[in-house]
């Protein structure tokens, strides 16, 4: 099997720092959470945390509050 190159975002220093922080927190038994900018629900999914919006609000296309 041929090795694949990592995605371009793997080299973004800000995203790499966020991923490292999340990995360290999880290793210590913590989870990072942010509030959705549309509905204020707490988000823990990595994709939602990065977007600061949950899947329902992203689907709805709600305007940011």
Secondary structure as UniProt FT lines:
FT   HELIX           8..11
FT   HELIX           13..27
FT   TURN            28..29
FT   STRAND          34..35
FT   TURN            37..39
FT   STRAND          42..43
FT   HELIX           46..51
FT   HELIX           55..60
//
